Amino acid sequence: REAGKGDAAQARSGDAASNQANIAHHYDVSNAFYQLFLDPRMVYTCAYFEPDFHDDLERAQADKLDMICRKLRLKPGQRLLDIGCGWGALIRHATRHYGVEALGVTLSKEQAALARARIAADGLSERARVEIVDFNALQAESFDAIASIGMFEHVGLAHHARYFEGVRRLLKPGGLYLHHAIT
């Protein structure tokens, strides 16, 4: 077999084992690797530069997190789900600045470990948590707001319907969903 052949098909199969393997291959290389080029919060997706433009990536990523929270109209006491939460920047920001209770889900052990450590260091453990689980495995949960920022690319075309059915099942009536995909 040619090197790499079959790996892409396995990554798109959508079963739990191949999803876990795909994410581990991509994100569990080490947190130190990603710290080389991401902002201090470790936001993996594009930044948002306000109209007054500045050259500060850290500020642009904070602006992006705030824009997401505003678009979701987050209020104290609401529940937020961050699907593919990465290193937890959004749930930490939303918990600290908007008073929500937040759950981040990821399939990456490295991301979860750092996110949990940062949540604890920030004193947010009472209102924010990260679980290593496919969001579709969440059963008895419901959320006022759900964000999916730059993880949809991992879903695979054949699994889009199941993905959106899961979001719909977890979102409370009248809740808001923010979908940001890298296309």
C-alpha positions in Angstrom: 0.0 0.0 0.0 1.2 3.5 -0.8 2.2 5.6 2.2 -0.8 7.5 3.5 -3.3 5.7 1.3 -6.4 4.6 3.2 -5.6 7.0 6.1 -7.8 9.7 4.6 -10.7 7.3 4.1 -10.3 6.1 7.7 -10.3 9.7 9.0 -13.6 10.4 7.1 -15.3 7.2 8.2 -17.0 8.9 11.2 -16.8 6.1 13.6 -15.7 7.0 17.2 -12.3 5.2 16.9 -11.3 6.9 13.6 -12.5 10.3 14.8 -10.4 9.9 18.0 -7.4 8.8 15.9 -7.7 11.7 13.5 -7.9 14.3 16.2 -5.1 12.7 18.2 -2.9 12.7 15.1 -3.7 16.4 14.4 -3.8 17.9 17.9 -2.0 15.6 20.3 1.5 16.3 18.9 2.1 18.5 22.0 0.8 21.8 23.4 4.3 23.2 23.2 4.2 22.9 19.4 1.0 25.0 19.1 2.3 27.5 21.6 5.0 28.4 19.1 2.6 30.2 16.8 -0.7 30.7 18.5 -1.7 33.6 20.8 -1.4 33.0 24.6 -5.0 31.8 24.8 -4.3 29.3 22.1 -7.1 30.3 19.8 -6.6 28.1 16.7 -8.9 29.9 14.2 -8.7 33.3 12.5 -8.5 36.4 14.6 -10.9 39.4 14.4 -9.3 42.8 13.9 -11.6 45.7 14.9 -12.0 48.5 12.4 -9.4 50.6 14.3 -6.9 47.9 13.2 -4.0 47.0 15.5 -1.1 44.6 14.9 -1.7 42.7 18.2 -2.7 39.1 17.6 -3.5 38.6 21.3 -6.0 41.5 21.3 -7.5 40.3 17.9 -8.2 36.9 19.4 -9.7 38.4 22.5 -11.9 40.6 20.2 -13.0 37.4 18.3 -14.0 35.6 21.5 -16.0 38.7 22.6 -17.7 39.0 19.2 -18.7 35.3 19.4 -20.2 35.8 22.9 -22.1 38.9 21.7 -23.4 37.1 18.7 -24.7 34.3 21.0 -26.2 37.0 23.2 -24.8 35.3 26.3 -26.2 36.3 29.7 -25.3 35.3 33.2 -26.7 31.9 34.2 -27.0 30.6 30.6 -25.4 27.3 29.5 -22.9 27.3 26.7 -21.6 24.3 24.8 -18.4 24.7 22.8 -18.1 21.8 20.3 -14.4 21.2 19.6 -13.3 23.6 22.3 -9.6 23.3 21.7 -7.6 24.7 24.6 -10.7 26.2 26.2 -10.3 29.9 25.3 -14.0 30.5 24.4 -15.4 28.8 27.5 -13.0 30.6 29.8 -13.8 34.0 28.2 -17.6 33.4 28.2 -17.5 32.2 31.8 -15.3 35.0 33.1 -16.9 37.9 31.1 -20.5 36.8 30.5 -21.3 34.8 33.6 -22.3 31.6 31.8 -21.9 28.0 32.8 -19.8 26.4 30.0 -19.0 22.9 28.8 -16.3 22.4 26.2 -15.9 19.1 24.4 -12.9 17.8 22.5 -11.4 14.5 21.4 -7.9 15.7 22.1 -6.3 14.6 25.4 -3.6 17.3 25.1 -6.1 20.1 24.5 -8.3 18.9 27.4 -5.4 18.7 29.8 -4.3 22.3 29.1 -7.8 23.6 29.1 -8.6 22.0 32.4 -5.4 23.4 34.0 -6.2 26.9 32.7 -9.8 26.7 34.0 -8.5 25.7 37.4 -5.8 28.4 37.4 -8.4 31.0 36.5 -10.7 29.8 39.4 -13.5 28.9 37.0 -13.9 25.2 37.8 -17.3 25.8 39.4 -18.8 27.1 36.1 -16.6 25.7 33.3 -15.5 22.2 32.4 -13.9 20.3 29.5 -14.8 16.7 28.6 -13.1 14.4 26.2 -16.2 13.2 24.4 -17.9 13.4 21.0 -20.7 16.0 21.5 -23.2 13.5 20.0 -22.6 11.3 23.1 -24.1 14.0 25.3 -27.6 12.8 26.2 -29.3 14.6 29.1 -27.8 18.0 28.4 -29.4 21.1 26.9 -27.8 24.5 26.2 -29.0 28.1 25.7 -26.1 28.6 23.2 -23.8 26.3 21.2 -20.7 27.4 19.4 -18.8 25.4 16.8 -15.6 27.3 15.9 -13.3 25.7 13.3 -14.1 22.1 14.0 -16.7 21.3 11.3 -13.9 20.5 8.9 -13.3 17.3 10.8 -16.9 16.1 10.5 -16.8 14.8 6.9 -19.5 15.4 4.3 -21.3 12.1 4.9 -21.9 13.1 8.6 -23.2 16.6 8.2 -26.8 15.6 8.8 -26.0 13.7 12.0 -23.9 16.6 13.2 -26.7 19.2 12.8 -29.2 16.8 14.3 -27.0 16.6 17.4 -26.8 20.3 17.6 -30.5 20.7 17.3 -31.1 18.0 19.9 -28.8 19.8 22.4 -30.0 23.3 21.8 -32.9 24.6 23.9 -35.9 26.0 22.1 -35.1 29.6 21.2 -31.4 29.0 21.8 -28.7 30.3 19.5 -26.1 28.4 17.5 -22.9 30.0 16.0 -21.2 28.0 13.3 -17.8 29.0 12.1 -16.1 26.7 9.5 -12.9 27.0 7.7 -13.8 26.5 4.0 
